[in-house]
Amino acid sequence: MHVGLGLPISDPAALLHWARRADAGPFRTLGLLDRLVYGNPEPLIALAMVAGATSHVRVQTEVLLAPLRDPVLLAKQVATLDRMSDGRLVLGLGVGGRADDHLASGTDLRTRGRRMDEQLAIMRRLWAGEPYSTECGPIGPAPLRPEGPEILFGGFQPAALDRVGRWGGGFLAAVPPSWAGRLFDTVRRSWKDNGRSGEPRIVAQVNVALGPQDVIDDARAAMGAYYEFSDYAETVLAGMLTTPTEIRAALAEFDDLGVDEVMFYCYGRDADQVDRLADAVS
C-alpha cells in the first residue's frame, strides 16, 4: 500500500518547499484540493509548478471540480500537464456541492452530475485524437495514453460511485475506515457490473496534523474554515489524526480494506509535518 501527502491550501507560496521535502521521502503522491470561491491556489497551475520542482512524486487533484470548467480547455490543460510531468498526473474529479462555486462559474448546481458525464465524454474523445466536431479539428497535445491520465472519482452518492465502473479509473474516498467499507464494496460492484477487468484503484484520504499544539490548532482552524459551509464540519474536525499511533492504526485498517494508497491531508502550514509523517509511516 502506498502513502501520499495532501498539501495545505492556506499558503500557496510554501507549496514548493513542501513538495521538495516530500519528493525526498516515502510519499508516492502529492494532492491538492479545489475550490473556486476560496483563497486556495488553482490546482492545475499549482500542481504544474509542483511537478516541475520534483522528480519522483505524482501530482493529484483531490478533487478537481470539473463542472466549474470548460471541458475543451480542461482537456488541453490536463493533457499538457500529463505530458510535461512525464505521466505523473492523477486526475481526481468531483462535482462539488457549494452553491457559490457554481454561481461564480455560471454553471448550474442542479445539473452538475450530468454535466460532468458530458465533459468526460468530450475529454476522452479529444485525448484519443478525435476532432472536436465536423467544423473543428483535433485539440492537442495528446496525453501519454489515448484514454488520458489515470482518473479517480470522489463522492458519496450512488451516481458518483457508479462513475468509477462506467468510466474506469478509481475511487477517492475522504472517509474514515469505519465508513469506507460499504463505499468500496459499491464501487467494486459497479466495476464488475460494467464489465471491467481487474479491480478499481482505491485511494483513501485522511486529515492529519503532527506536531506541537500550535500546529494542531492551526490545522483545526484552517480545516474548520474550509468546511464551515457544511453541516459536518465538526465531524470532519473530530476525525483528524494527531498522533503517529493513530496514523499507523488508520494505515492498518485501510490495508485490511484493500486500499491501494492512503493520502494524509495536511491543513496546518508547518512543513516539518512532512518529516514527522515520513517517520510515522516508515
C-alpha positions as CSV (number, residue, x, y, z in Angstrom):
1,M,0.0,0.0,0.0
2,H,1.3,3.4,-1.0
3,V,1.2,6.6,1.0
4,G,0.6,10.1,-0.3
5,L,0.6,13.6,1.1
6,G,-2.1,16.3,0.7
7,L,-0.7,19.8,0.6
8,P,-2.1,22.7,2.7
9,I,-4.0,25.3,0.7
10,S,-3.6,28.3,3.1
11,D,-0.1,29.3,1.9
12,P,0.4,28.8,-1.8
13,A,4.0,30.2,-1.7
14,A,5.0,27.4,0.6
15,L,3.9,24.6,-1.6
16,L,7.2,24.1,-3.4
17,H,9.0,23.8,-0.1
18,W,6.6,21.1,1.0
19,A,6.9,19.4,-2.4
20,R,10.7,19.2,-2.4
21,R,10.8,17.8,1.1
22,A,8.1,15.2,0.2
23,D,9.9,14.2,-3.0
24,A,12.8,13.0,-0.9
25,G,10.6,10.9,1.4
26,P,8.4,7.8,1.2
27,F,5.5,9.6,-0.4
28,R,4.2,8.4,-3.8
29,T,1.7,11.3,-4.5
30,L,1.1,14.9,-3.7
31,G,-2.5,16.1,-3.7
32,L,-4.3,19.4,-3.7
33,L,-7.9,20.4,-3.1
34,D,-10.1,22.5,-5.3
35,R,-12.5,25.4,-4.7
36,L,-13.4,28.5,-6.7
37,V,-14.8,30.9,-4.1
38,Y,-12.0,30.5,-1.7
39,G,-8.4,31.5,-1.1
40,N,-6.8,28.2,-2.3
41,P,-4.4,28.0,-5.2
42,E,-5.9,26.9,-8.5
43,P,-4.8,23.2,-8.5
44,L,-3.7,22.6,-12.1
45,I,-1.5,25.7,-12.1
46,A,-0.1,24.9,-8.6
47,L,0.5,21.2,-9.4
48,A,2.2,22.1,-12.7
49,M,4.7,24.1,-10.6
50,V,5.0,21.2,-8.1
51,A,5.7,18.7,-10.9
52,G,8.4,21.0,-12.2
53,A,10.0,21.2,-8.7
54,T,10.0,17.4,-8.1
55,S,11.2,14.4,-10.0
56,H,9.5,11.3,-8.3
57,V,6.2,12.1,-6.7
58,R,2.9,12.0,-8.7
59,V,0.6,15.1,-8.6
60,Q,-3.1,14.6,-7.9
61,T,-6.2,16.8,-7.8
62,E,-8.4,15.9,-4.8
63,V,-10.8,16.6,-6.4
64,L,-10.9,18.9,-9.3
65,L,-14.4,20.3,-9.6
66,A,-14.9,19.6,-13.3
67,P,-18.4,21.1,-13.8
68,L,-17.0,24.5,-13.0
69,R,-14.7,24.3,-16.1
70,D,-15.0,24.3,-19.8
71,P,-14.3,20.7,-20.9
72,V,-12.3,21.5,-24.0
73,L,-9.9,23.8,-22.2
74,L,-9.7,21.4,-19.3
75,A,-8.8,18.5,-21.7
76,K,-6.0,20.6,-23.1
77,Q,-4.7,21.7,-19.7
78,V,-4.8,18.1,-18.4
79,A,-3.0,16.7,-21.4
80,T,-0.3,19.4,-21.2
81,L,0.4,18.6,-17.6
82,D,0.3,14.9,-18.2
83,R,2.9,15.2,-21.0
84,M,5.1,17.7,-19.2
85,S,5.2,15.8,-15.9
86,D,6.0,12.5,-17.8
87,G,2.8,10.9,-16.8
88,R,2.9,11.8,-13.1
89,L,-0.6,13.5,-13.1
90,V,-3.6,11.7,-11.5
91,L,-6.8,13.5,-12.2
92,G,-9.2,13.3,-9.2
93,L,-12.6,14.6,-10.3
94,G,-15.8,15.5,-8.4
95,V,-18.9,17.5,-9.0
96,G,-18.7,19.8,-5.9
97,G,-21.6,20.9,-3.8
98,R,-21.0,24.6,-2.9
99,A,-23.6,26.9,-4.5
100,D,-21.2,29.8,-4.5
101,D,-18.7,28.0,-6.6
102,H,-21.3,27.3,-9.3
103,L,-22.7,30.9,-9.0
104,A,-19.2,32.3,-9.7
105,S,-18.6,29.9,-12.7
106,G,-22.0,30.5,-14.2
107,T,-22.9,26.8,-14.0
108,D,-26.0,25.0,-12.7
109,L,-25.6,23.3,-9.4
110,R,-28.6,21.1,-10.1
111,T,-27.2,19.5,-13.2
112,R,-23.6,19.2,-12.2
113,G,-23.5,15.4,-12.3
114,R,-24.9,15.2,-15.8
115,R,-22.5,18.0,-16.9
116,M,-19.5,16.0,-15.7
117,D,-20.6,12.9,-17.6
118,E,-20.8,15.1,-20.7
119,Q,-17.4,16.6,-20.0
120,L,-15.8,13.2,-19.6
121,A,-17.1,12.0,-22.9
122,I,-15.7,15.2,-24.6
123,M,-12.3,14.9,-22.9
124,R,-11.9,11.2,-23.7
125,R,-12.7,11.9,-27.4
126,L,-10.2,14.7,-27.5
127,W,-7.5,12.8,-25.7
128,A,-7.9,10.0,-28.2
129,G,-7.2,12.4,-31.0
130,E,-10.7,12.7,-32.5
131,P,-11.8,16.1,-33.9
132,Y,-14.0,18.3,-31.7
133,S,-16.7,18.4,-34.4
134,T,-17.2,18.3,-38.2
135,E,-16.2,22.0,-38.3
136,C,-13.4,21.9,-35.8
137,G,-10.4,19.6,-35.8
138,P,-8.4,17.8,-33.0
139,I,-7.2,19.6,-30.0
140,G,-3.8,18.7,-28.7
141,P,-1.4,18.0,-27.2
142,A,-2.1,14.3,-26.9
143,P,-1.7,12.8,-23.5
144,L,0.7,9.9,-23.0
145,R,-2.1,7.4,-23.2
146,P,-5.1,7.7,-25.6
147,E,-7.6,7.4,-22.7
148,G,-5.8,10.2,-20.9
149,P,-4.2,10.2,-17.4
150,E,-5.5,8.0,-14.6
151,I,-8.8,9.3,-13.2
152,L,-10.1,9.0,-9.7
153,F,-13.7,9.9,-8.8
154,G,-14.7,11.3,-5.5
155,G,-18.1,11.4,-4.0
156,F,-20.6,9.6,-1.8
157,Q,-23.9,9.4,-3.8
158,P,-24.7,6.3,-5.9
159,A,-24.3,8.1,-9.2
160,A,-20.8,9.3,-8.1
161,L,-19.8,5.8,-7.0
162,D,-21.1,4.3,-10.3
163,R,-18.9,6.6,-12.4
164,V,-15.9,4.5,-11.4
165,G,-17.3,1.5,-13.2
166,R,-18.8,3.4,-16.1
167,W,-15.7,5.5,-16.9
168,G,-12.9,3.4,-15.4
169,G,-10.0,4.5,-13.1
170,G,-10.5,4.5,-9.4
171,F,-12.2,5.9,-6.3
172,L,-11.0,8.6,-3.9
173,A,-12.7,8.3,-0.5
174,A,-12.4,11.1,2.1
175,V,-14.0,9.0,4.8
176,P,-12.6,7.1,7.9
177,P,-12.1,3.3,7.8
178,S,-15.3,2.7,9.7
179,W,-17.4,4.3,6.9
180,A,-15.3,3.2,3.9
181,G,-16.0,-0.5,3.6
182,R,-19.5,-0.2,2.2
183,L,-18.4,2.5,-0.3
184,F,-15.6,0.3,-1.5
185,D,-17.9,-2.6,-1.9
186,T,-20.3,-0.5,-4.0
187,V,-17.5,0.8,-6.2
188,R,-16.2,-2.7,-6.8
189,R,-19.6,-4.0,-7.6
190,S,-20.1,-1.2,-10.2
191,W,-16.7,-2.1,-11.7
192,K,-17.8,-5.7,-12.3
193,D,-21.3,-4.7,-13.4
194,N,-19.8,-2.6,-16.1
195,G,-17.7,-5.4,-17.3
196,R,-14.3,-4.0,-16.2
197,S,-11.4,-6.4,-15.9
198,G,-9.2,-6.4,-12.8
199,E,-10.0,-4.1,-9.9
200,P,-10.6,-0.4,-9.4
201,R,-7.9,1.5,-7.7
202,I,-9.0,2.6,-4.3
203,V,-7.5,5.7,-2.6
204,A,-8.4,6.9,0.9
205,Q,-7.9,10.4,2.2
206,V,-7.4,11.2,5.9
207,N,-6.9,14.5,7.6
208,V,-3.8,14.7,9.8
209,A,-1.7,17.2,11.9
210,L,1.5,16.2,13.5
211,G,3.5,18.4,15.8
212,P,3.1,20.7,18.8
213,Q,-0.3,22.1,19.9
214,D,0.1,25.2,17.8
215,V,0.4,23.1,14.6
216,I,-2.7,21.2,15.5
217,D,-4.6,24.4,16.3
218,D,-3.5,25.9,13.0
219,A,-4.8,22.8,11.2
220,R,-8.1,22.8,13.0
221,A,-8.7,26.5,12.2
222,A,-7.9,26.0,8.5
223,M,-10.0,22.9,8.2
224,G,-12.9,24.5,10.1
225,A,-12.8,27.4,7.7
226,Y,-12.8,25.2,4.7
227,Y,-15.8,23.1,5.8
228,E,-17.8,25.8,7.6
229,F,-20.3,25.8,4.8
230,S,-21.4,22.3,5.6
231,D,-23.3,20.5,8.3
232,Y,-20.5,18.1,9.0
233,A,-17.6,20.4,9.9
234,E,-17.4,19.2,13.5
235,T,-17.4,15.6,12.3
236,V,-14.5,16.3,10.0
237,L,-12.6,18.0,12.7
238,A,-13.2,15.2,15.1
239,G,-11.7,12.7,12.7
240,M,-8.4,14.5,12.3
241,L,-5.5,12.2,13.3
242,T,-2.9,13.9,15.5
243,T,-0.5,11.1,16.7
244,P,1.8,8.6,15.0
245,T,-0.1,5.8,16.7
246,E,-3.4,7.0,15.2
247,I,-1.8,7.3,11.8
248,R,-0.4,3.8,11.9
249,A,-3.7,2.4,13.1
250,A,-5.5,4.0,10.1
251,L,-3.0,2.6,7.7
252,A,-3.6,-0.9,9.1
253,E,-7.3,-0.6,8.9
254,F,-7.2,0.7,5.3
255,D,-4.8,-2.1,4.4
256,D,-7.3,-4.6,5.7
257,L,-9.9,-3.0,3.4
258,G,-7.7,-3.5,0.3
259,V,-6.9,0.2,-0.2
260,D,-4.1,0.9,-2.7
261,E,-3.0,4.3,-1.3
262,V,-3.7,6.5,1.7
263,M,-3.4,10.3,1.2
264,F,-2.6,12.1,4.5
265,Y,-4.0,15.5,4.0
266,C,-2.5,18.4,5.9
267,Y,-4.2,21.7,6.7
268,G,-1.5,23.0,9.1
269,R,1.2,25.1,7.4
270,D,4.2,23.8,9.3
271,A,6.4,22.0,6.7
272,D,8.1,19.9,9.4
273,Q,5.0,17.8,9.2
274,V,6.4,16.2,6.1
275,D,9.3,14.7,8.1
276,R,7.1,13.8,11.0
277,L,4.6,12.0,8.7
278,A,7.5,10.3,7.0
279,D,8.7,8.9,10.3
280,A,5.2,7.9,11.3
281,V,4.6,5.8,8.2
282,S,8.1,4.4,7.7
